């Protein structure tokens, strides 16, 4: 995403959201484009992180790295005692 090639996109957003972006840009002394780019970058990174977590869980199941229901109930009951 660090490419120097750029593309302009447009989106219709609620007036309140546009105002919030403008306000944040003023407060941070950044452009609205920078604010929007940072927000999208963070959202996409979080989406990828969640995807990787789900994939890791699925891999655990596939490899048999699971805990049975009875074991989990026992573990939970031990937590209550502490």
C-alpha positions as CSV (number, residue, x, y, z in Angstrom):
1,X,0.0,0.0,0.0
2,X,3.0,2.3,0.0
3,X,2.8,2.6,-3.8
4,X,3.4,6.1,-5.3
5,X,0.7,5.4,-7.9
6,X,-2.5,6.9,-6.7
7,X,-6.2,6.7,-7.7
8,X,-9.0,9.0,-6.7
9,X,-12.2,7.4,-5.5
10,X,-15.4,9.1,-4.4
11,X,-18.2,8.1,-2.0
12,X,-21.3,9.7,-0.8
13,X,-21.3,9.9,2.9
14,X,-23.7,11.4,5.5
15,X,-23.1,15.1,6.1
16,X,-22.4,14.4,9.8
17,X,-19.6,12.0,8.8
18,X,-18.1,14.5,6.4
19,X,-18.2,17.2,9.1
20,X,-16.5,14.8,11.5
21,X,-13.7,14.1,9.0
22,X,-13.3,17.8,8.4
23,X,-13.1,18.5,12.1
24,X,-10.6,15.8,12.7
25,X,-8.5,17.0,9.8
26,X,-8.4,20.5,11.3
27,X,-7.5,19.1,14.7
28,X,-4.7,16.9,13.4
29,X,-3.5,19.5,10.9
30,X,-3.9,16.9,8.1
31,X,-5.8,16.7,4.9
32,X,-9.2,15.0,4.7
33,X,-7.6,12.6,2.2
34,X,-5.0,11.6,4.8
35,X,-7.7,11.0,7.5
36,X,-9.8,8.9,5.1
37,X,-6.7,6.9,3.9
38,X,-5.7,6.2,7.5
39,X,-9.2,5.1,8.5
40,X,-9.4,2.7,5.5
41,X,-6.0,1.4,6.1
42,X,-6.8,0.6,9.7
43,X,-10.1,-1.0,8.8
44,X,-8.5,-3.2,6.2
45,X,-5.7,-4.2,8.5
46,X,-8.2,-5.1,11.2
47,X,-10.2,-7.2,8.7
48,X,-7.1,-9.1,7.7
49,X,-6.2,-9.7,11.4
50,X,-9.6,-11.1,12.1
51,X,-9.4,-13.3,8.9
52,X,-6.0,-14.6,10.1
53,X,-7.4,-15.4,13.5
54,X,-10.3,-17.3,12.1
55,X,-8.0,-19.2,9.7
56,X,-5.7,-20.1,12.6
57,X,-8.8,-21.4,14.6
58,X,-9.9,-23.5,11.6
59,X,-6.3,-24.8,11.2
60,X,-6.4,-25.9,14.9
61,X,-9.7,-27.8,14.3
62,X,-8.3,-29.4,11.2
63,X,-5.2,-30.5,13.1
64,X,-7.2,-31.8,16.0
65,X,-6.0,-29.1,18.5
66,X,-9.3,-28.8,20.3
67,X,-10.6,-29.0,23.8
68,X,-13.7,-31.1,24.6
69,X,-16.8,-29.6,26.2
70,X,-16.2,-31.5,29.5
71,X,-12.7,-30.2,29.7
72,X,-13.8,-26.6,29.1
73,X,-16.6,-26.9,31.7
74,X,-14.0,-28.1,34.2
75,X,-11.6,-25.3,33.3
76,X,-14.4,-22.7,33.7
77,X,-15.4,-24.2,37.1
78,X,-11.8,-23.9,38.3
79,X,-11.8,-20.2,37.3
80,X,-14.8,-19.6,39.5
81,X,-13.0,-21.0,42.5
82,X,-10.1,-18.6,42.3
